[in-house]
C-alpha cells in the first residue's frame, strides 16, 4: 500500500468517526492505532486538532479526559492521490451538553 493509499485510509477513518459522533470530532481513543498518521495529516493541513477549550468541552461530553481530538479541515479541494475525499460540513463550535439533575 502506497503512502497516498494509507493517507486516504486514515482520512476515511477520521471522517467515519466524525460522522458517528454527535459532536463531530474523532477522538483519541478511537484513533490510537493510527495516531502518528493523524498527526501527519494535521501537519499537511488536512486535519485540525481541538484546542484546549474544545478538549475540555469534549471531556465533559464524553465523561472522560480527552487528550486530543481531530476533525478534517473543510476544504473543497481536498484530494489525496486520485481519490477524492468528501468532508461533511461540521459545526465549527462545540458546546458541552447540559445535564439536568435534581439539586
ChimeraX commands (.cxc) that place a marker at each C-alpha (Angstrom):
marker #1 position 0.00,0.00,0.00 radius 0.5
marker #1 position 1.45,3.36,-1.01 radius 0.5
marker #1 position 1.77,6.37,1.27 radius 0.5
marker #1 position -1.14,8.05,-0.52 radius 0.5
marker #1 position -3.34,4.97,-0.09 radius 0.5
marker #1 position -2.56,4.87,3.64 radius 0.5
marker #1 position -3.33,8.59,3.93 radius 0.5
marker #1 position -6.70,8.08,2.23 radius 0.5
marker #1 position -7.44,5.20,4.60 radius 0.5
marker #1 position -6.74,7.42,7.61 radius 0.5
marker #1 position -8.78,10.29,6.14 radius 0.5
marker #1 position -11.70,7.91,5.71 radius 0.5
marker #1 position -11.30,6.61,9.28 radius 0.5
marker #1 position -11.36,10.15,10.68 radius 0.5
marker #1 position -14.38,11.08,8.54 radius 0.5
marker #1 position -16.25,7.92,9.64 radius 0.5
marker #1 position -15.66,8.69,13.31 radius 0.5
marker #1 position -16.67,12.34,12.84 radius 0.5
marker #1 position -19.97,11.27,11.29 radius 0.5
marker #1 position -20.61,8.73,14.06 radius 0.5
marker #1 position -20.00,11.24,16.86 radius 0.5
marker #1 position -22.73,13.71,17.78 radius 0.5
marker #1 position -20.14,16.39,18.47 radius 0.5
marker #1 position -18.34,16.00,15.12 radius 0.5
marker #1 position -14.88,15.15,16.43 radius 0.5
marker #1 position -12.83,11.98,16.05 radius 0.5
marker #1 position -11.40,11.25,19.47 radius 0.5
marker #1 position -8.06,9.98,20.74 radius 0.5
marker #1 position -9.50,6.69,21.98 radius 0.5
marker #1 position -10.85,5.69,18.55 radius 0.5
marker #1 position -7.75,6.67,16.61 radius 0.5
marker #1 position -4.95,5.33,18.83 radius 0.5
marker #1 position -3.77,2.75,16.26 radius 0.5
marker #1 position -3.22,5.47,13.63 radius 0.5
marker #1 position -2.18,8.36,15.90 radius 0.5
marker #1 position 1.04,9.22,14.05 radius 0.5
marker #1 position -0.71,9.16,10.69 radius 0.5
marker #1 position -3.40,11.50,12.04 radius 0.5
marker #1 position -0.67,13.87,13.25 radius 0.5
marker #1 position 0.88,13.72,9.76 radius 0.5
marker #1 position -2.47,14.70,8.22 radius 0.5
marker #1 position -2.62,17.72,10.52 radius 0.5
marker #1 position 0.90,18.74,9.51 radius 0.5
marker #1 position -0.25,18.66,5.87 radius 0.5
marker #1 position -3.27,20.86,6.68 radius 0.5
marker #1 position -5.80,18.08,6.08 radius 0.5
marker #1 position -6.96,17.88,9.70 radius 0.5
marker #1 position -7.14,20.16,12.71 radius 0.5
marker #1 position -6.78,19.40,16.39 radius 0.5
marker #1 position -9.18,20.53,19.09 radius 0.5
marker #1 position -7.91,23.43,21.15 radius 0.5
marker #1 position -7.92,23.43,24.95 radius 0.5
marker #1 position -11.48,24.74,25.26 radius 0.5
marker #1 position -12.85,22.19,22.80 radius 0.5
marker #1 position -10.98,19.36,24.57 radius 0.5
marker #1 position -12.48,20.49,27.89 radius 0.5
marker #1 position -15.99,20.50,26.38 radius 0.5
marker #1 position -15.38,17.11,24.75 radius 0.5
marker #1 position -14.13,15.71,28.06 radius 0.5
marker #1 position -17.33,16.88,29.77 radius 0.5
marker #1 position -19.40,15.43,26.92 radius 0.5
marker #1 position -17.61,12.07,26.96 radius 0.5
marker #1 position -17.31,11.82,30.74 radius 0.5
marker #1 position -13.57,11.14,30.49 radius 0.5
marker #1 position -10.42,13.08,29.73 radius 0.5
marker #1 position -9.97,13.65,26.00 radius 0.5
marker #1 position -6.24,14.11,25.38 radius 0.5
marker #1 position -6.63,15.02,21.71 radius 0.5
marker #1 position -9.37,15.17,19.14 radius 0.5
marker #1 position -9.23,15.83,15.45 radius 0.5
marker #1 position -11.52,16.65,12.56 radius 0.5
marker #1 position -10.88,17.04,8.88 radius 0.5
marker #1 position -10.49,20.55,7.59 radius 0.5
marker #1 position -13.34,21.71,5.40 radius 0.5
marker #1 position -11.52,22.25,2.12 radius 0.5
marker #1 position -13.44,21.73,-1.12 radius 0.5
marker #1 position -10.22,20.86,-2.95 radius 0.5
marker #1 position -9.20,18.13,-0.51 radius 0.5
marker #1 position -7.90,15.22,-2.51 radius 0.5
marker #1 position -5.23,12.71,-1.85 radius 0.5
marker #1 position -3.74,10.94,-4.85 radius 0.5
marker #1 position -6.54,10.34,-7.34 radius 0.5
marker #1 position -9.18,9.59,-4.71 radius 0.5
marker #1 position -11.41,12.47,-3.63 radius 0.5
marker #1 position -12.47,12.51,0.00 radius 0.5
marker #1 position -15.70,14.29,0.80 radius 0.5
marker #1 position -15.78,16.15,4.08 radius 0.5
marker #1 position -19.18,16.85,5.61 radius 0.5
marker #1 position -19.92,20.35,6.74 radius 0.5
marker #1 position -19.48,20.34,10.52 radius 0.5
marker #1 position -20.35,22.91,13.13 radius 0.5
marker #1 position -17.23,24.93,13.97 radius 0.5
marker #1 position -18.12,25.38,17.64 radius 0.5
marker #1 position -18.69,22.84,20.33 radius 0.5
marker #1 position -20.91,23.19,23.34 radius 0.5
marker #1 position -20.81,20.79,26.23 radius 0.5
marker #1 position -24.12,19.02,26.88 radius 0.5
marker #1 position -26.35,20.38,29.60 radius 0.5
marker #1 position -27.28,17.78,32.18 radius 0.5
marker #1 position -30.41,18.27,34.21 radius 0.5
marker #1 position -30.42,16.80,37.64 radius 0.5
marker #1 position -32.01,17.24,40.99 radius 0.5
marker #1 position -30.33,19.75,43.26 radius 0.5
marker link #1:1,2 radius 0.2
marker link #1:2,3 radius 0.2
marker link #1:3,4 radius 0.2
marker link #1:4,5 radius 0.2
marker link #1:5,6 radius 0.2
marker link #1:6,7 radius 0.2
marker link #1:7,8 radius 0.2
marker link #1:8,9 radius 0.2
marker link #1:9,10 radius 0.2
marker link #1:10,11 radius 0.2
marker link #1:11,12 radius 0.2
marker link #1:12,13 radius 0.2
marker link #1:13,14 radius 0.2
marker link #1:14,15 radius 0.2
marker link #1:15,16 radius 0.2
marker link #1:16,17 radius 0.2
marker link #1:17,18 radius 0.2
marker link #1:18,19 radius 0.2
marker link #1:19,20 radius 0.2
marker link #1:20,21 radius 0.2
marker link #1:21,22 radius 0.2
marker link #1:22,23 radius 0.2
marker link #1:23,24 radius 0.2
marker link #1:24,25 radius 0.2
marker link #1:25,26 radius 0.2
marker link #1:26,27 radius 0.2
marker link #1:27,28 radius 0.2
marker link #1:28,29 radius 0.2
marker link #1:29,30 radius 0.2
marker link #1:30,31 radius 0.2
marker link #1:31,32 radius 0.2
marker link #1:32,33 radius 0.2
marker link #1:33,34 radius 0.2
marker link #1:34,35 radius 0.2
marker link #1:35,36 radius 0.2
marker link #1:36,37 radius 0.2
marker link #1:37,38 radius 0.2
marker link #1:38,39 radius 0.2
marker link #1:39,40 radius 0.2
marker link #1:40,41 radius 0.2
marker link #1:41,42 radius 0.2
marker link #1:42,43 radius 0.2
marker link #1:43,44 radius 0.2
marker link #1:44,45 radius 0.2
marker link #1:45,46 radius 0.2
marker link #1:46,47 radius 0.2
marker link #1:47,48 radius 0.2
marker link #1:48,49 radius 0.2
marker link #1:49,50 radius 0.2
marker link #1:50,51 radius 0.2
marker link #1:51,52 radius 0.2
marker link #1:52,53 radius 0.2
marker link #1:53,54 radius 0.2
marker link #1:54,55 radius 0.2
marker link #1:55,56 radius 0.2
marker link #1:56,57 radius 0.2
marker link #1:57,58 radius 0.2
marker link #1:58,59 radius 0.2
marker link #1:59,60 radius 0.2
marker link #1:60,61 radius 0.2
marker link #1:61,62 radius 0.2
marker link #1:62,63 radius 0.2
marker link #1:63,64 radius 0.2
marker link #1:64,65 radius 0.2
marker link #1:65,66 radius 0.2
marker link #1:66,67 radius 0.2
marker link #1:67,68 radius 0.2
marker link #1:68,69 radius 0.2
marker link #1:69,70 radius 0.2
marker link #1:70,71 radius 0.2
marker link #1:71,72 radius 0.2
marker link #1:72,73 radius 0.2
marker link #1:73,74 radius 0.2
marker link #1:74,75 radius 0.2
marker link #1:75,76 radius 0.2
marker link #1:76,77 radius 0.2
marker link #1:77,78 radius 0.2
marker link #1:78,79 radius 0.2
marker link #1:79,80 radius 0.2
marker link #1:80,81 radius 0.2
marker link #1:81,82 radius 0.2
marker link #1:82,83 radius 0.2
marker link #1:83,84 radius 0.2
marker link #1:84,85 radius 0.2
marker link #1:85,86 radius 0.2
marker link #1:86,87 radius 0.2
marker link #1:87,88 radius 0.2
marker link #1:88,89 radius 0.2
marker link #1:89,90 radius 0.2
marker link #1:90,91 radius 0.2
marker link #1:91,92 radius 0.2
marker link #1:92,93 radius 0.2
marker link #1:93,94 radius 0.2
marker link #1:94,95 radius 0.2
marker link #1:95,96 radius 0.2
marker link #1:96,97 radius 0.2
marker link #1:97,98 radius 0.2
marker link #1:98,99 radius 0.2
marker link #1:99,100 radius 0.2
marker link #1:100,101 radius 0.2
marker link #1:101,102 radius 0.2
marker link #1:102,103 radius 0.2
view
